[in-house]
């Protein structure tokens, strides 16, 4: 089978790495891919949001199956277009991807169907939003409505920071910033649960925890994620049952009842509050870098799962996981998530032991591998314990060097 993966980050490298293990995958393409992905797949110079270009390429190459990984092409309706062309594609259709592309929609869905989340209000008038912040006080959370490349959420610890966030979102994110969600600040451990669903059956994957802040001890600005580990020690079997009953099943049922059946990977960002688990956010796809950690422990053929979701027969598949733990440490460009330079040679990749996997997020191949993004590599390892997996991942980090490399030293050691 010829398969095309859409995207070019660490998440897509992990997906390609797992698909390459399937005996059923013949030709593997990735658009646009990156330097590391090029060792597994033929990279195609088409941007992930070039809907016409992707459809044209898939048709010309007679691709059998397309995996749409990033949120933007999902929100733009790439799966819908591929299906119209008779090309099987994994990922939600546009009307279901709205669960991520509009926070106003997702908050309204949770409110309508009684799914536990933070108390919130939606504002189109920024002065009214600021008045609400004054009334509620800080800390408080400010969110842009639409997709904002991971920069649309600010946890404001004082009113001044909240006002600045409101102004910035209104200015930066255009239509998505013109509607702002202000919500209560929740406390408790954060846990991510990714779930395969075909619109009826729901199969949660192993839980994971992301580290969003740029610096050790959860300090500094929010990022796309500086590392992740799997599974979360906080996510017990009892909590899993509660989440299935109060969050996972109601969400999938609600989308179907709204005429928006969701087929793909549904990302549940959860806060385990003193009053029980609540939804922080939904995403309409695999998370990054959670995917790198989670897929390390997946034993079942990923292509088999993808096809079962598309064919609405997920209930027929037995998804199995390896015992143990995994940890992914992100090596980023100095200055990330703000201004950073690229084009620096990456040294030492060949010295990384075979039991450690390095997923490329922002790299290019110019003879040698060079940095080509904010998050550059996701050094990932497994172990019998979380600390063992983290220690092994850091062994891999110690082998790799590039100018101004930045990484946290506490991934898997907090939480």
C-alpha positions as CSV (number, residue, x, y, z in Angstrom):
1,X,0.0,0.0,0.0
2,X,1.3,3.5,-0.9
3,X,0.8,5.9,2.0
4,X,1.1,9.7,2.2
5,X,1.6,11.5,5.6
6,X,0.9,15.2,5.8
7,X,3.1,17.3,8.0
8,X,6.7,17.9,8.8
9,X,7.4,17.9,12.5
10,X,8.3,15.5,15.3
11,X,4.8,14.1,15.5
12,X,4.9,13.2,11.7
13,X,8.3,11.6,12.1
14,X,7.0,9.4,14.8
15,X,4.0,8.5,12.7
16,X,6.2,7.7,9.7
17,X,8.6,5.7,11.9
18,X,5.7,3.6,13.2
19,X,4.1,3.2,9.7
20,X,7.4,2.1,8.3
21,X,7.3,-0.9,10.6
22,X,4.1,-2.1,9.0
23,X,4.7,-4.9,6.4
24,X,1.7,-3.6,4.5
25,X,3.3,-0.2,3.7
26,X,5.1,-0.2,0.4
27,X,5.8,3.4,-0.7
28,X,5.8,6.0,2.0
29,X,5.5,9.7,1.2
30,X,5.5,12.8,3.5
31,X,4.6,16.3,2.6
32,X,6.6,18.4,3.3
33,X,8.5,16.1,5.8
34,X,11.9,17.1,7.2
35,X,15.5,16.0,7.2
36,X,14.9,13.0,9.5
37,X,11.7,11.9,7.9
38,X,13.6,11.7,4.5
39,X,15.4,8.7,5.8
40,X,12.1,6.8,6.1
41,X,9.9,8.4,3.4
42,X,10.1,10.3,0.1
43,X,9.6,13.9,1.1
44,X,7.5,16.0,-1.2
45,X,7.9,19.8,-1.4
46,X,4.2,20.6,-0.8
47,X,3.1,22.6,2.3
48,X,0.7,20.9,4.6
49,X,-1.9,23.7,4.0
50,X,-1.7,23.4,0.2
51,X,-4.9,21.5,-0.2
52,X,-5.0,21.6,-4.0
53,X,-1.4,20.6,-4.2
54,X,-1.8,17.6,-1.9
55,X,-4.9,16.4,-3.6
56,X,-3.3,16.7,-7.0
57,X,-0.2,14.8,-5.8
58,X,-2.2,12.0,-4.2
59,X,-4.2,11.6,-7.4
60,X,-1.2,11.7,-9.7
61,X,0.7,9.1,-7.6
62,X,-2.4,6.9,-7.1
63,X,-1.8,7.1,-3.3
64,X,-3.9,4.5,-1.5
65,X,-4.1,6.1,1.9
66,X,-3.4,9.6,3.3
67,X,-2.8,10.4,7.0
68,X,-3.5,14.1,7.8
69,X,-1.7,14.9,11.0
70,X,-1.6,18.7,11.6
71,X,-4.6,20.7,12.6
72,X,-4.5,23.4,9.9
73,X,-5.2,21.1,6.9
74,X,-7.8,19.3,8.9
75,X,-9.5,22.6,9.7
76,X,-9.3,23.6,6.0
77,X,-11.1,20.4,5.0
78,X,-8.4,18.3,3.4
79,X,-10.0,15.0,4.4
80,X,-13.3,16.1,2.8
81,X,-11.5,17.0,-0.4
82,X,-9.6,13.7,-0.5
83,X,-12.7,11.7,0.1
84,X,-14.4,13.6,-2.8
85,X,-11.6,12.3,-5.0
86,X,-12.1,8.8,-3.8
87,X,-8.9,8.7,-1.7
88,X,-9.1,7.1,1.7
89,X,-7.9,9.5,4.4
90,X,-7.4,9.3,8.2
91,X,-8.5,12.3,10.1
92,X,-11.7,14.2,11.0
93,X,-13.7,16.0,8.4
94,X,-13.8,19.8,8.5
95,X,-17.1,20.0,10.4
96,X,-15.7,17.8,13.2
97,X,-12.2,19.4,13.2
98,X,-14.0,22.6,14.5
99,X,-13.6,21.1,18.0
100,X,-10.1,22.4,17.8
101,X,-10.3,25.2,15.3
102,X,-12.9,27.1,17.4
103,X,-12.6,27.2,21.2
104,X,-16.0,29.0,21.2
105,X,-17.6,26.0,19.5
106,X,-15.9,23.4,21.8
107,X,-16.8,25.4,25.0
108,X,-20.4,25.6,23.7
109,X,-20.5,21.9,23.0
110,X,-19.3,21.1,26.6
111,X,-21.8,23.5,28.1
112,X,-24.7,22.1,26.1
113,X,-23.9,18.4,26.9
114,X,-22.7,18.8,30.5
115,X,-19.1,17.9,29.9
116,X,-17.0,19.1,32.8
117,X,-14.7,22.1,32.0
118,X,-13.6,25.4,33.3
119,X,-16.2,28.2,33.8
120,X,-15.9,30.7,31.0
121,X,-17.3,33.6,29.1
122,X,-16.9,34.6,25.4
123,X,-16.2,38.2,24.4
124,X,-16.1,40.1,21.1
125,X,-15.7,43.4,22.9
126,X,-12.2,43.6,24.4
127,X,-13.2,46.3,26.9
128,X,-15.9,44.0,28.2
129,X,-13.4,41.1,28.4
130,X,-11.1,43.3,30.5
131,X,-14.0,44.3,32.8
132,X,-14.7,40.6,33.3
133,X,-11.1,40.0,34.3
134,X,-11.3,42.8,36.8
135,X,-14.5,41.2,38.2
136,X,-13.0,37.7,38.4
137,X,-9.5,38.5,39.3
138,X,-6.3,36.6,38.5
139,X,-4.9,34.1,37.9
140,X,-7.1,33.6,34.9
141,X,-6.8,32.1,31.4
142,X,-7.2,34.0,28.1
143,X,-7.7,32.0,24.9
144,X,-8.1,33.1,21.2
145,X,-11.0,31.4,19.5
146,X,-9.2,29.8,16.6
147,X,-6.0,28.1,15.6
148,X,-3.0,30.2,16.8
149,X,-0.1,27.8,16.3
150,X,0.2,27.0,20.0
151,X,0.3,30.7,20.9
152,X,-3.4,31.3,21.5
153,X,-3.5,30.5,25.2
154,X,-2.1,32.6,28.1
155,X,-2.3,31.7,31.7
156,X,-2.2,35.2,33.2
157,X,-1.0,35.3,36.8
158,X,-2.1,39.0,37.3
159,X,-4.6,41.4,35.6
160,X,-2.0,43.3,33.7
161,X,-0.8,40.1,32.0
162,X,-4.4,39.2,31.2
163,X,-5.0,42.6,29.6
164,X,-1.9,42.3,27.6
165,X,-3.0,38.9,26.3
166,X,-6.4,40.2,25.3
167,X,-4.8,43.1,23.3
168,X,-2.2,40.8,21.7
169,X,-4.8,38.2,20.6
170,X,-7.1,40.8,19.1
171,X,-4.1,42.3,17.2
172,X,-2.3,39.1,16.2
173,X,-4.9,36.5,15.4
174,X,-7.4,38.4,13.3
175,X,-10.7,36.7,13.1
176,X,-9.7,34.1,15.8
177,X,-8.6,36.9,18.1
178,X,-11.7,38.9,17.6
179,X,-13.5,36.4,19.9
180,X,-11.7,35.8,23.1
181,X,-12.6,33.1,25.7
182,X,-11.9,34.0,29.3
183,X,-12.0,31.1,31.7
184,X,-11.3,30.2,35.3
185,X,-7.8,29.1,36.4
186,X,-8.0,25.4,37.3
187,X,-5.5,23.6,39.5
188,X,-4.2,20.0,39.6
189,X,-2.0,17.7,37.5
190,X,-2.5,18.0,33.7
191,X,-2.8,14.8,31.7
192,X,-3.3,14.2,28.0
193,X,-5.3,11.2,26.7
194,X,-5.3,10.6,22.9
195,X,-8.1,8.4,21.7
196,X,-8.8,6.6,18.5
197,X,-12.4,6.9,17.5
198,X,-14.4,6.0,14.4
199,X,-17.4,8.1,15.5
200,X,-18.9,5.3,17.6
201,X,-16.2,3.2,19.2
202,X,-13.6,5.0,21.4
203,X,-10.2,3.4,22.3
204,X,-8.1,5.6,24.5
205,X,-4.3,5.4,24.2
206,X,-1.9,5.4,27.1
207,X,-2.0,8.6,29.1
208,X,0.8,11.1,28.8
209,X,2.0,14.4,30.3
210,X,3.5,17.3,28.4
211,X,5.8,20.0,29.6
212,X,4.7,23.3,28.1
213,X,6.9,25.9,29.8
214,X,10.2,26.7,28.2
215,X,12.4,26.3,31.3
216,X,13.0,24.0,34.2
217,X,10.5,23.8,37.1
218,X,7.7,24.9,34.7
219,X,9.0,28.4,34.4
220,X,9.1,30.7,31.4
221,X,6.8,31.2,28.4
222,X,4.5,28.5,27.0
223,X,5.8,26.5,24.1
224,X,4.5,23.8,21.8
225,X,5.9,21.4,24.3
226,X,9.4,20.8,25.6
227,X,9.0,17.1,26.3
228,X,6.5,14.4,27.3
229,X,6.4,11.1,29.2
230,X,4.0,8.1,29.1
231,X,2.0,6.9,31.0
232,X,1.0,9.5,33.6
233,X,1.3,8.2,37.2
234,X,-1.7,10.4,38.1
235,X,-4.0,8.7,35.6
236,X,-5.3,5.7,37.5
237,X,-7.7,3.0,36.2
238,X,-10.5,4.6,38.3
239,X,-9.9,8.0,36.7
240,X,-9.9,6.4,33.3
241,X,-13.4,5.0,34.0
242,X,-14.6,8.4,35.2
243,X,-13.2,10.1,32.1
244,X,-14.8,7.6,29.8
245,X,-18.2,8.0,31.4
246,X,-18.1,11.8,31.9
247,X,-15.9,13.1,29.1
248,X,-14.8,10.8,26.3
249,X,-18.1,9.0,25.5
250,X,-20.2,12.2,26.0
251,X,-17.9,14.1,23.6
252,X,-18.0,11.6,20.8
253,X,-21.7,11.2,21.2
254,X,-22.3,14.9,21.3
255,X,-20.4,15.5,18.0
256,X,-22.4,12.7,16.3
257,X,-25.6,14.2,17.6
258,X,-24.6,17.5,16.2
259,X,-24.1,16.0,12.8
260,X,-20.3,16.2,13.1
261,X,-19.2,12.6,13.5
262,X,-15.5,12.5,14.5
263,X,-13.2,9.9,12.9
264,X,-9.6,10.1,13.8
265,X,-7.6,10.9,16.9
266,X,-9.3,13.1,19.5
267,X,-7.0,14.8,21.9
268,X,-8.3,15.3,25.5
269,X,-6.3,17.8,27.5
270,X,-7.4,17.2,31.1
271,X,-7.0,18.9,34.4
272,X,-7.3,16.5,37.4
273,X,-8.9,19.0,39.7
274,X,-9.9,18.4,43.4
275,X,-13.5,18.2,42.0
276,X,-12.6,15.6,39.4
277,X,-11.3,15.6,35.9
278,X,-12.2,18.5,33.6
279,X,-11.4,19.3,30.0
280,X,-8.8,22.0,29.4
281,X,-8.9,21.7,25.6
282,X,-9.7,19.4,22.7
283,X,-7.4,18.9,19.7
284,X,-8.5,17.2,16.5
285,X,-5.3,15.2,16.0
286,X,-2.3,13.6,17.6
287,X,-0.4,15.9,20.1
288,X,3.2,16.9,19.8
289,X,5.4,15.8,21.6
290,X,3.0,13.4,23.3
291,X,2.8,11.3,20.1
292,X,6.5,10.6,20.2
293,X,6.3,9.2,23.7
294,X,3.0,7.3,23.2
295,X,3.8,5.6,19.9
296,X,7.0,4.2,21.4
297,X,4.8,1.9,23.4
298,X,2.2,0.9,20.7
299,X,2.5,-2.7,19.7
300,X,-0.3,-3.0,17.2
301,X,0.3,-2.1,13.5
302,X,-0.6,1.6,13.2
303,X,-1.9,1.3,9.6
304,X,-4.3,-1.4,10.8
305,X,-5.7,1.0,13.3
306,X,-5.9,3.9,10.9
307,X,-7.9,1.7,8.4
308,X,-10.2,0.4,11.1
309,X,-11.1,4.0,12.0
310,X,-11.7,5.0,8.4
311,X,-13.9,1.9,7.8
312,X,-15.8,2.4,11.1
313,X,-14.8,-1.0,12.4
314,X,-12.5,0.0,15.3
315,X,-14.5,-2.4,17.6
316,X,-12.9,-5.3,15.6
317,X,-9.3,-4.3,16.5
318,X,-7.4,-5.3,19.6
319,X,-5.0,-2.5,20.3
320,X,-2.1,-3.7,22.4
321,X,0.6,-1.8,24.3
322,X,4.1,-2.6,25.5
323,X,4.7,-2.6,29.3
324,X,7.0,0.1,30.6
325,X,7.4,3.8,30.3
326,X,8.7,6.3,27.7
327,X,10.1,9.8,27.7
328,X,10.7,12.3,25.0
329,X,13.1,15.3,25.6
330,X,12.8,18.2,23.1
331,X,16.1,19.8,22.0
332,X,15.1,23.3,20.8
333,X,16.9,26.3,19.2
334,X,18.1,28.9,21.7
335,X,15.5,31.6,22.0
336,X,12.5,29.4,21.3
337,X,9.6,30.1,21.5
338,X,10.4,33.6,20.6
339,X,13.2,34.7,18.2
340,X,15.8,32.1,17.2
341,X,18.3,31.4,14.5
342,X,18.5,28.3,12.3
343,X,21.0,26.6,9.9
344,X,23.4,25.3,12.6
345,X,24.9,21.9,12.0
346,X,23.7,19.1,14.2
347,X,26.6,16.9,15.5
348,X,26.5,13.5,17.2
349,X,23.4,11.9,15.9
350,X,25.4,8.8,14.9
351,X,26.6,8.5,18.5
352,X,23.1,8.0,19.9
353,X,22.7,4.4,21.1
354,X,20.4,2.1,19.1
355,X,17.9,1.8,21.9
356,X,17.2,5.6,21.8
357,X,15.1,7.1,19.0
358,X,15.7,10.6,17.8
359,X,12.6,12.1,16.1
360,X,13.3,15.2,13.9
361,X,11.0,18.1,14.4
362,X,12.8,21.1,12.8
363,X,15.7,19.8,10.7
364,X,16.9,20.0,7.1
365,X,19.6,18.0,5.2
366,X,22.3,20.1,3.7
367,X,25.0,17.4,3.5
368,X,24.8,17.3,7.3
369,X,21.7,17.7,9.3
370,X,21.1,21.4,10.3
371,X,18.6,23.1,12.5
372,X,15.5,24.4,10.7
373,X,12.9,25.3,13.4
374,X,12.2,26.1,17.0
375,X,11.8,22.6,18.2
376,X,14.6,20.6,16.5
377,X,14.7,17.1,17.9
378,X,12.7,14.8,20.2
379,X,15.1,12.4,21.9
380,X,13.0,9.5,23.0
381,X,13.6,6.3,25.1
382,X,11.8,3.6,27.0
383,X,12.5,2.0,30.4
384,X,11.0,-0.1,33.1
385,X,10.3,3.0,35.1
386,X,9.6,6.7,34.3
387,X,12.9,7.7,35.8
388,X,14.7,5.0,33.9
389,X,13.2,6.1,30.6
390,X,14.0,9.8,31.3
391,X,17.6,9.0,32.3
392,X,18.0,7.0,29.0
393,X,16.5,9.9,27.0
394,X,19.0,12.3,28.6
395,X,21.8,9.9,27.7
396,X,20.8,10.4,24.1
397,X,20.6,14.2,24.6
398,X,24.1,14.1,25.8
399,X,25.3,12.7,22.5
400,X,23.9,15.5,20.3
401,X,25.2,19.0,19.9
402,X,24.3,22.1,17.9
403,X,24.9,25.8,18.5
404,X,22.6,27.4,21.1
405,X,20.8,24.1,21.8
406,X,18.3,24.5,24.6
407,X,16.4,21.8,26.5
408,X,14.9,21.3,29.9
409,X,16.7,19.0,32.4
410,X,13.6,17.9,34.3
411,X,11.4,16.2,31.7
412,X,9.8,13.2,33.3
413,X,11.1,14.2,36.7
414,X,8.2,16.5,37.7
415,X,4.5,15.9,38.0
